[in-house]
Amino acid sequence: MKIMKFGGSSLADGGRISTVLDIVTVNHRVERVCVVCSAMGGVTDGLLDAAAQAAAGLEVFTDQARAIRTRHLEVAAELCPDDDELARCVGRLCDELEELLHGVLLVRECTPRTMDLIAGYGEQLSTTIIAAALRRSGLSARYVDGREIIRTDAAHGSAAVDFASSYELIRTHLDGDDLPVVTGFIAATAAGVTTTLGRNGSDYTASIIGAGADATAIEIWTDVDGVYSADPRFVPRAFVLPEISYQEAMELSYFGAKVIHPYTMVPAVERGIPLRIRNTLTPELPGTLIASHTSSRAFVTGIASIENVALVNVEGGGMVGSTGMAGRIFSSLAAARINIVMISQASSEHSICFVIPDRDAERAIRALEEELASEVHQKKVQQFTAERDLEIVAVIGEKMRGKPGVSGRLFQTLGENGINVLAIAQGSSEMNISFVVHRCDRERTLNAVHDAFFGGME
């Protein structure tokens, strides 16, 4: 079995869904497939907005609900004209949704449990329509509710999966020769309470089903041709990478590349199932293969970046040899729920700098001032500073490990282009060299580094 997951951009309207139907039909002729569907583009955000409006006592949520109903009924009529049963199914789901939203309005509250229930209607609607359209085209398509095959705990919003139970249910429910069409994103507890798998949840659904069904491959169909060597919005010479390793994909994704979320890959990675990123709009292209090993000889795979970050520096003579100082710094930030993106420490122990989202800079300074007030008063630590409006750039490649000269070429390039580096970090795996620059230098940095390592390859 091959898993084919289609994202919201692939299901934006009737025309896009018709393309998806063609892709599925062509693939189903040569091998058994399982289709995993996201909500139609923008619908999940619309559902969350409607729930928030209802909880705030704003009856305008009915406009959002009406728009969702109209959109799905129009697509159903376009793909399956005169299918009264499909229209009734879509109508019933929309009736349920509106009743839920009306209940939220009455109590002026939307609990995490209720929010999960509301958020999952987008996948139920899209999957109902796609399964019906596939049956209309002559395929033995069967609607499968993700809540029947994926078990989780009750942590609403981003539930933890019970893999053993889920894999058993997947093997039981997907055994046969028909074409399962599964709702992405939603799951359920053992008691049948609806949960969701967090953002990128439909990718996670595909990965879980792939692992449970021992799939031969998982395809993630989206609106890009694959994984790029750099962000093509800023680097015109960026090109699609034919293949990358699991680890490279995780590193690129962490640093902002539009790949698949690292967490959603885990079940597939554990089973060694290859993934492929493909574009619904250009199905003739092969996309990017993500596998345990690649045949690429390039020692740098790609360049990624994270924008809107701030660099916080903690320094002082009193930090040298002071046991537990780093622990106190990072514990105070954890207590303030501030995510640390990158860390760099001088070997002299005189300073520690770390990078955080720019929006958290002021909270981070306050947390440090409170935690280290005594050290500041005693002049053991200087006042804290935060430099803002910065960018992290990461050069990533599994084959960088043990390759002399990579750092030399990188920093020579930055120097020749007059780009000031504020902080540097490299993990012991040698797969990633990260550095911080001013945001105004982003495009110049990305293009210079890309030319240094990929010149003539595009």
CORWO-V640476 format. One record per residue. N is the residue number from 0. PHI is phi in whole degrees, -180 to 180 (999 if undefined). PSI is psi as a letter, one per 30 degrees, with the letter a starting at -180 (999 if undefined). OMEGA is omega as a letter, one per 30 degrees, with the letter a starting at -180 (* if undefined). Layout:
BEGIN
n=(N | N)
phi=(PHI | PHI)
psi=(PSI | PSI)
omega=(OMEGA | OMEGA)
END
This chain:
BEGIN
n=(0 | 1 | 2 | 3 | 4 | 5 | 6 | 7 | 8 | 9 | 10 | 11 | 12 | 13 | 14 | 15 | 16 | 17 | 18 | 19 | 20 | 21 | 22 | 23 | 24 | 25 | 26 | 27 | 28 | 29 | 30 | 31 | 32 | 33 | 34 | 35 | 36 | 37 | 38 | 39 | 40 | 41 | 42 | 43 | 44 | 45 | 46 | 47 | 48 | 49 | 50 | 51 | 52 | 53 | 54 | 55 | 56 | 57 | 58 | 59 | 60 | 61 | 62 | 63 | 64 | 65 | 66 | 67 | 68 | 69 | 70 | 71 | 72 | 73 | 74 | 75 | 76 | 77 | 78 | 79 | 80 | 81 | 82 | 83 | 84 | 85 | 86 | 87 | 88 | 89 | 90 | 91 | 92 | 93 | 94 | 95 | 96 | 97 | 98 | 99 | 100 | 101 | 102 | 103 | 104 | 105 | 106 | 107 | 108 | 109 | 110 | 111 | 112 | 113 | 114 | 115 | 116 | 117 | 118 | 119 | 120 | 121 | 122 | 123 | 124 | 125 | 126 | 127 | 128 | 129 | 130 | 131 | 132 | 133 | 134 | 135 | 136 | 137 | 138 | 139 | 140 | 141 | 142 | 143 | 144 | 145 | 146 | 147 | 148 | 149 | 150 | 151 | 152 | 153 | 154 | 155 | 156 | 157 | 158 | 159 | 160 | 161 | 162 | 163 | 164 | 165 | 166 | 167 | 168 | 169 | 170 | 171 | 172 | 173 | 174 | 175 | 176 | 177 | 178 | 179 | 180 | 181 | 182 | 183 | 184 | 185 | 186 | 187 | 188 | 189 | 190 | 191 | 192 | 193 | 194 | 195 | 196 | 197 | 198 | 199 | 200 | 201 | 202 | 203 | 204 | 205 | 206 | 207 | 208 | 209 | 210 | 211 | 212 | 213 | 214 | 215 | 216 | 217 | 218 | 219 | 220 | 221 | 222 | 223 | 224 | 225 | 226 | 227 | 228 | 229 | 230 | 231 | 232 | 233 | 234 | 235 | 236 | 237 | 238 | 239 | 240 | 241 | 242 | 243 | 244 | 245 | 246 | 247 | 248 | 249 | 250 | 251 | 252 | 253 | 254 | 255 | 256 | 257 | 258 | 259 | 260 | 261 | 262 | 263 | 264 | 265 | 266 | 267 | 268 | 269 | 270 | 271 | 272 | 273 | 274 | 275 | 276 | 277 | 278 | 279 | 280 | 281 | 282 | 283 | 284 | 285 | 286 | 287 | 288 | 289 | 290 | 291 | 292 | 293 | 294 | 295 | 296 | 297 | 298 | 299 | 300 | 301 | 302 | 303 | 304 | 305 | 306 | 307 | 308 | 309 | 310 | 311 | 312 | 313 | 314 | 315 | 316 | 317 | 318 | 319 | 320 | 321 | 322 | 323 | 324 | 325 | 326 | 327 | 328 | 329 | 330 | 331 | 332 | 333 | 334 | 335 | 336 | 337 | 338 | 339 | 340 | 341 | 342 | 343 | 344 | 345 | 346 | 347 | 348 | 349 | 350 | 351 | 352 | 353 | 354 | 355 | 356 | 357 | 358 | 359 | 360 | 361 | 362 | 363 | 364 | 365 | 366 | 367 | 368 | 369 | 370 | 371 | 372 | 373 | 374 | 375 | 376 | 377 | 378 | 379 | 380 | 381 | 382 | 383 | 384 | 385 | 386 | 387 | 388 | 389 | 390 | 391 | 392 | 393 | 394 | 395 | 396 | 397 | 398 | 399 | 400 | 401 | 402 | 403 | 404 | 405 | 406 | 407 | 408 | 409 | 410 | 411 | 412 | 413 | 414 | 415 | 416 | 417 | 418 | 419 | 420 | 421 | 422 | 423 | 424 | 425 | 426 | 427 | 428 | 429 | 430 | 431 | 432 | 433 | 434 | 435 | 436 | 437 | 438 | 439 | 440 | 441 | 442 | 443 | 444 | 445 | 446 | 447 | 448 | 449 | 450 | 451 | 452 | 453 | 454 | 455 | 456 | 457)
phi=(999 | -111 | -94 | -122 | -104 | -116 | -83 | -60 | -68 | -77 | -119 | -67 | -158 | -61 | -64 | -65 | -67 | -60 | -64 | -60 | -60 | -64 | -62 | -64 | -61 | -61 | -70 | -68 | -70 | -111 | -159 | -75 | -127 | -125 | -100 | -116 | -114 | -83 | -72 | -59 | -50 | 87 | -71 | -60 | -61 | -64 | -65 | -66 | -64 | -63 | -63 | -65 | -64 | -63 | -64 | -85 | 80 | -98 | -74 | -66 | -58 | -65 | -64 | -64 | -64 | -65 | -65 | -65 | -61 | -60 | -60 | -73 | -66 | -66 | -67 | -60 | -67 | -68 | -85 | -133 | -60 | 67 | -90 | -66 | -65 | -63 | -61 | -66 | -62 | -63 | -63 | -64 | -62 | -69 | -62 | -59 | -60 | -66 | -65 | -61 | -63 | -65 | -63 | -61 | -61 | -66 | -93 | 56 | -155 | -126 | -69 | -55 | -64 | -68 | -62 | -61 | -62 | -68 | -62 | -81 | -69 | -62 | -68 | -63 | -68 | -64 | -68 | -59 | -68 | -67 | -62 | -65 | -66 | -68 | -64 | -62 | -83 | 103 | -92 | -86 | -78 | -132 | -68 | -126 | -79 | -56 | -71 | -85 | -125 | -123 | -101 | -138 | -82 | -102 | -82 | -66 | 103 | -162 | -74 | -90 | -84 | -90 | -66 | -60 | -66 | -65 | -63 | -66 | -65 | -62 | -62 | -73 | -79 | -104 | -79 | 147 | -107 | -80 | -112 | -72 | -121 | -110 | -70 | -81 | 77 | -103 | -146 | -154 | -78 | -62 | -85 | 89 | -81 | -66 | -130 | -127 | -101 | 85 | -59 | 64 | -64 | -71 | -61 | -64 | -55 | -61 | -67 | -65 | -65 | -59 | -68 | -67 | -97 | 51 | -66 | -78 | -164 | -126 | -110 | -106 | -95 | -141 | -115 | -126 | -74 | 153 | -89 | -94 | -66 | -163 | -68 | -66 | -68 | -113 | -122 | -59 | -90 | -63 | -137 | -75 | -81 | -67 | -157 | -144 | -84 | -54 | -64 | -64 | -62 | -65 | -64 | -62 | -65 | -59 | -94 | 99 | -69 | -83 | -119 | -112 | -62 | -53 | -63 | -72 | -82 | -54 | -59 | -67 | -62 | -61 | -95 | 68 | -89 | -70 | -114 | -138 | -94 | -135 | -107 | -61 | -80 | -133 | -67 | -75 | -84 | -77 | 75 | -117 | -89 | -115 | -144 | -66 | -136 | -128 | -95 | -64 | -100 | -68 | -86 | -112 | -92 | -164 | -127 | -132 | -152 | -120 | -96 | 56 | -122 | -126 | -108 | -105 | -117 | -118 | -145 | 163 | -62 | -74 | -81 | -64 | 72 | -83 | -65 | 87 | -63 | -62 | -61 | -66 | -59 | -77 | -67 | -66 | -71 | -64 | -63 | -87 | 58 | -108 | -82 | -99 | -90 | -156 | -132 | -141 | -131 | -70 | -65 | -76 | 66 | -75 | -151 | -130 | -123 | -147 | -112 | -135 | -58 | -57 | -64 | -99 | -60 | -67 | -65 | -64 | -62 | -64 | -64 | -69 | -62 | -72 | -70 | -112 | -58 | -66 | -66 | -68 | -62 | -86 | 66 | -75 | -130 | -78 | -60 | -81 | -128 | -133 | -97 | -115 | 61 | -117 | -140 | -94 | -116 | -124 | -102 | -126 | -178 | -64 | -86 | -69 | -58 | 75 | -97 | -66 | 95 | -66 | -62 | -61 | -65 | -60 | -77 | -65 | -61 | -63 | -64 | -64 | -97 | 65 | -100 | -84 | -101 | -93 | -160 | -135 | -146 | -141 | -75 | -67 | -71 | 61 | -91 | -148 | -115 | -113 | -150 | -111 | -133 | -68 | -60 | -64 | -97 | -57 | -65 | -63 | -67 | -61 | -70 | -65 | -68 | -61 | -64 | -66 | -105 | -124 | -52 | 83 | -94 | -69)
psi=(k | k | k | j | k | k | l | e | f | f | h | e | a | e | e | e | e | e | e | e | e | e | e | e | e | e | e | f | f | f | l | k | l | k | k | k | k | l | l | k | k | f | e | e | e | e | e | e | e | e | e | e | e | e | f | g | g | j | f | f | f | e | e | e | e | e | e | e | e | e | e | e | e | e | e | e | e | e | e | i | k | g | i | e | e | e | e | e | e | e | e | e | e | e | e | e | e | e | e | e | e | e | e | e | e | e | f | h | k | j | l | e | e | e | e | e | e | e | f | f | f | e | e | e | e | e | e | e | e | e | e | e | e | e | e | e | g | g | l | i | k | k | k | k | k | f | f | f | f | j | k | l | a | g | i | k | e | i | l | k | k | j | e | e | e | e | e | e | e | e | e | e | f | g | k | a | g | a | j | k | j | k | k | l | e | k | a | l | l | f | g | g | k | k | l | l | g | l | k | g | f | e | e | e | e | e | e | e | e | e | e | e | g | h | l | f | l | k | k | j | k | a | g | l | f | a | k | l | f | l | j | f | f | f | j | f | g | k | l | k | k | e | k | l | l | e | e | e | e | e | e | e | e | e | g | f | k | i | b | k | k | e | e | f | f | e | e | e | e | e | f | h | k | k | l | k | k | l | k | e | f | i | f | f | k | f | a | k | k | j | l | e | l | l | g | k | f | k | f | k | e | l | k | l | l | k | l | h | l | k | j | k | k | j | l | k | f | f | f | k | g | j | k | g | e | e | e | e | e | f | e | e | e | e | e | g | h | k | k | k | e | k | k | k | k | k | f | f | g | f | l | k | k | l | k | l | k | e | f | g | e | e | e | e | e | e | e | e | e | e | e | g | e | e | e | e | e | g | g | f | k | l | k | k | l | j | k | l | h | l | k | k | k | k | k | k | k | e | g | f | j | g | j | k | f | e | e | e | e | e | f | e | e | e | e | f | g | h | k | k | k | f | l | k | k | k | l | f | f | g | f | k | j | k | l | k | l | k | e | f | g | e | e | e | e | e | e | e | e | e | e | e | f | g | k | g | f | 999)
omega=(l | l | l | a | a | a | a | l | l | a | a | a | a | l | l | a | l | l | l | l | l | a | a | a | a | a | a | l | a | l | l | a | l | a | l | a | l | l | l | a | l | a | a | l | l | l | l | l | a | l | l | l | l | l | l | l | a | a | l | l | a | l | l | l | l | l | l | l | a | a | a | l | l | l | l | a | l | a | a | a | l | l | a | a | l | l | l | l | l | l | l | l | l | l | l | a | a | l | l | a | l | l | l | l | a | a | a | a | l | a | l | l | l | l | l | a | a | a | a | a | l | l | l | a | a | a | l | a | a | l | l | a | l | l | l | a | l | l | a | a | a | l | l | l | a | a | l | a | l | a | a | l | a | l | a | a | l | a | l | a | l | a | a | l | a | a | l | l | l | a | a | a | a | l | a | a | a | a | l | l | a | l | l | l | a | l | l | l | l | l | l | l | a | l | l | a | l | l | a | a | l | l | a | l | a | a | l | l | l | l | a | a | a | a | l | a | l | l | l | a | a | a | l | a | a | l | a | l | l | a | a | l | a | a | a | a | l | a | a | l | a | l | l | l | l | a | l | l | l | l | a | a | l | a | l | l | a | a | l | a | a | a | a | a | a | a | l | a | a | l | l | a | l | l | l | l | a | a | l | a | l | a | l | l | a | a | a | l | l | a | a | l | l | l | a | l | a | a | l | a | a | a | a | a | l | a | l | l | l | l | l | a | l | a | l | a | a | l | a | l | a | a | l | a | a | l | l | a | a | l | l | l | l | l | l | l | l | a | l | a | a | a | l | a | l | a | l | a | a | a | l | l | a | a | a | l | a | a | a | a | a | l | l | l | l | l | l | l | l | a | a | a | a | a | l | a | a | l | l | l | l | l | a | l | l | l | a | l | a | a | l | l | a | l | a | l | a | a | l | a | l | a | a | l | a | l | l | l | a | a | l | l | a | l | a | l | l | a | a | l | a | l | a | l | l | l | a | l | a | l | a | l | a | l | a | l | l | a | a | l | a | a | l | l | a | a | a | a | l | l | a | a | a | a | l | a | a | *)
END
